[in-house]
Amino acid sequence: MEYGKAKSIPLDTLEKICLTLDCEIGDVQGKFIQLPKIGKVKMILHRPIPDGFKIKTATITCKADGWYISLSLEDVTVPSTKVDVIPALDNTLGIDMGLKSFLVTSDNQEVKIPQHYRKAEKKLKRLQRQLSRKNKGSNRRQKSIKRVAKSHLKVANQRQDFHYKTAIWLLKQSQVIAHENLNIKGLAKSMLAKSVTDAGWGQFLQILNTKAASAGCLVVGVNPNGTSQECSDCGATVPKTLADRWHNCLCGASYDRDHNAARNIKYRAAGHPVLQSSGNVRRVAGSH
């Protein structure tokens, strides 16, 4: 949780100390914070620290627009949260993350992908060209470097804000959120690297897990193999290419490809048996 933006911190001093510092209670005094080995530093306090909270650590981070101090707080009056939710059909929501849409839920709700980097790419290219023309070591080059860094920071902040809002929206709908255990690092090295990185699936799942823990909810990862190929009604395999965006099965099931995958993800998380159209049990979702 970021509580303040530090002002006038000597760079050479910060480089000599660890970025995570132990703080004592009462270190924040008005617009100043007392840091070990640095002293009293002026800062812009974003919001007051609640009464009764104890400052555990202060993490100093350098960003393109300045130095930030993130305070880790402890409230001894709040009991530890224990998640004892068991995934079931009535409390589980499956999500299929993709590049056509950011995600599609098992209830067929779609969240469009904002593509913040793609939208800012034209401006970033222009700023990079301006930077390449500046002489190395000049003041103009340093100013140009800051402009490029701030543009990248804006894209990162927009993406993070979108992830937080999407995570909160999902957790308001269900106690259990099920997703695919994707190899995100591997996908980020493929030909889809730019789109995967722009979507930021890894950061989103990290935020979703953090918010779920504080809300007493549960996030479940399932095996992604075959979620798009299998029928969510009868469990039969219906081969598709990436160009095939609709699922049609002999049992009569007809869904959007991503909606069908989200339904399979939900059933795998809940351990629900997928039935044939005749009503007989064909297999248990998630079994091999």
Disulfide bonds with the S-S distance in Angstrom:
none
